[in-house]
Amino acid sequence: MSLMRLAYASEATFEAKPVEKGVEPHVARILMTSRKNNAKDQLVGGLYYGNDRFFQYLEGEEDAVRRTYDRILKDDRHRNIVTLIEEPLKSRTFSNWSMKYVPLSRDVRAFLDDQGLESFDPAAFTSEQCEKMIELVRNSSQEQTLATRDDPKSVGDAPQVLSSGMKTGLIVAGVVLVGALVIGGTML
Ligand code: FAD
């Protein structure tokens, strides 16, 4: 059996929802399905989501990679899918990640700065940039858990769970509550 590797870029079709347990909910569902299926097919790789765009890298047995990619191509949660790499592979380069999710926004920001790129647009990556992105995904030391934190400030405009107005409101409410408790305490 022969091995192959594949990387593509695409644009999300869904409107990003507030991050839950470190991951945007649509992406969390994609990750759950991917991990279940890829583990069965002994596929490994990584997924990066930022700036409403996906970058995914997959490697494994050619049949399994192609079958999976066929399903991915038909998925209406993304569009404008651009195949960046599709070639034979001598030996596996990822450890046992069925689908590593990479919320490494700071690293990606540093990578974009280094490359003189203004935003995360993997469809426009050169092959060298593509290899660097794969390297970044491979070397990131993230727990294989959905509870990793993306940094919305660094790449893209992922929505915050609490707006700054709500945060200010909560701080004011906290101060008022403490004040009331102190006053209440002195009156007893
Ligand atoms: P199903 O049992 O058909 O579905 C699994 C779950 O996904 C269900 O909860 C279902 O509601 C939900 N779902 C499926 N399609 C949609 C849809 N169009 N809109 C909303 N929810 C939907 N699959 C892999 O196996 N491996 C991968 O590495 C992988 N990477 C992906 C990367 C991206 C960016 C995207 C968008 C999808 C990816 N998928 C991947 C998912 C893939 O496109 C198929 O949806 C999936 O493989 C179908 O598998 P299944 O038949 O086991 O899942």
Residues whose N, C-alpha, C, O or C-beta is under 5 A from the ligand:
A	BS01	FAD	I30 T33 S34 N37 N38 F54 T68 R71 I72 D75 D76 R77 H78
